Amino acid sequence: MSFEVHPDVAEVLISADEIQDKINELSKQITEDYRSRDLLLVGVLKGAFVFMADLARGIKLPIEFDFMAVSSYGSATKSSGVVRILKDLDYEITDRDVLLVEDIIDSGLTISYLLRYLEARRPRSLEICSLFWKKGEQAVPMDVKYPGFEIPPVFVVGYGLDYDEKYRNLPYLGVLKHEASAS
């Protein structure tokens, strides 16, 4: 698949094809692991919606979706560490198998908060699937059952990830040019 690189992107870290190959791999593994179980995918908005849509289409099981919206960035490029829940779950998760779908884990503070928050509701199981992972950047230990790509500690956009609500629709993961993030 060929694509045009956005002029604000300095470098493509992971191509659209590589992303789709990884999602196919993750969805096959999830299908095997959750066969004959009651799986609920919980996407963390807004960033995970692109990944979750592609992941869900690849999972060959009857599944349900729910979403949470949290804020920990504002318009900054680093997590503030303060997590606010903007939208809670619509479904009850007690005794359910829950897979938390995240676009990226960097500091781990947001996902750690969400795990504690969801564990208090007593799901049967609670695991993490994250497409991108800035491994080694976590302020807290992190166990990601379904990791996608390990990436360097740079600010990235594309495939659901944004800068100031822009660039989510790029089909690849790229590094934003410094001047684009300064404007």
TANOR-V811858 format. One line per field, one symbol per residue. phi: phi as a letter, one per 20 degrees, with the letter a starting at -180 (. if undefined). Layout:
phi: ???
//
This chain:
phi: .dbeeffeefbeecfgffffffffffffffgffdgmceededeeeegefffffffffeeebfcdcbccdccbdmdeecffnedceebefeefdgmdeddedcfbddfnffffffffffffelffbbcdccfcbefnefecfcddfceedecffcedcoloecclmdngefecdceffgffeee
//
